[in-house]
Amino acid sequence: MKITISDQPKFDNIISRYINFDDYQYKFFKDFIENVVPKNYTVYSTSFLFYQEDSWIVIIHSDALYIYGNNWTEELLREFSENIDLMKFTNCALVGTSNLIFRLLSLFNIQNYKIKKERLFYESTFLLESALTEFVTIRNGSIEEIDELAVMLQNYYEEEYGGENNKDIAEMHMRIRSLINNGNIFVLCTENTIASFCTIINPDIGILFTKKEMRLRGFGKHLLLDCSRKLVERNGIVYLMTDKNSEASNVTVSSLGYDIMYEYSHVVIN
């Protein structure tokens, strides 16, 4: 069966049957949905929900194609292809459930695409120990450190997105100030020098960053463990996401007891 978004009440009712937006895997989708009205996003009529018992695929056509699904069948994929032709979308981003997106690329024989970002979502309820031989201090970031932390956050974005999502230092100052005021940024210091910072966005870990000259000494891993435990103690569970292609990050989080729960992709086609 299918429902178009033009039948808004029924669409919302059915989608709520399949998606709990508080589930961590829908983090980005929830952010989009909550910003549709405030940011005046256009949502086009080529937005559908295909469903059959516990199988479903949803596609929301807006600034990108938001594609999510679970337990989808060949019948649902066929119905999808009868209603939406991905070949007609030019320079369009597909974001959402990774294996569904790549199944659709194969179904439509789309070979002209570029992977912009792939992420692994992790969860853990039990964290392992992290050995650290050096003496360090972990504490909340302070307003006196705002300049240094803003530069570190700026460096994070430059590294994380390969120079394609650089941020203005003024914006970084605002972000750091908010994190400090809300007690959501922690720093690891050695010899009175900040080596790493980690942000918490309850119920998940936000950004973890270590200065280049301080890497390969276990500082980031030790800080991540400390912040992760704070959330496990608060909620009984902790979540985080990594770049799928960052081997070091994925080895680190796995070694602390995190398990992969979801794969997310951002692909640009045609």
RAPE-V72164 format. One record per pair of residues at least 24 apart in sequence whose C-alpha atoms are under 6 Angstrom apart, sorted by the first residue. I is the first residue (numbers start at 1). GAP is how many residues later the second one is. If there is no record, write none. Layout:
# RAPE-V72164
I_GAP, I_GAP
This chain:
# RAPE-V72164
1_49, 1_50, 2_47, 2_48, 3_45, 3_46, 4_43, 4_44, 5_42, 64_29, 65_29, 66_29, 66_30, 67_29, 68_28, 68_29, 90_180, 91_178, 91_179, 92_176, 92_177, 93_174, 93_175, 94_172, 94_173, 95_170, 95_171, 96_168, 96_169, 97_167, 98_165, 98_166, 98_167, 112_158, 113_155, 113_156, 113_157, 114_153, 114_154, 115_152, 116_150, 116_151, 117_148, 117_149, 118_126, 118_146, 118_147, 119_123, 119_124, 119_125, 119_144, 119_145, 120_121, 120_122, 120_124, 120_143, 121_119, 121_120, 121_139, 121_140, 121_141, 122_117, 122_118, 122_119, 122_136, 122_137, 122_138, 122_139, 123_115, 123_116, 123_135, 123_136, 124_113, 124_114, 124_134, 125_112, 127_129, 127_130, 128_128, 128_129, 136_53, 136_54, 137_51, 137_52, 138_49, 138_50, 139_47, 139_48, 140_45, 140_46, 141_39, 141_44, 141_45, 141_46, 196_24, 204_34, 204_35, 204_36, 205_35
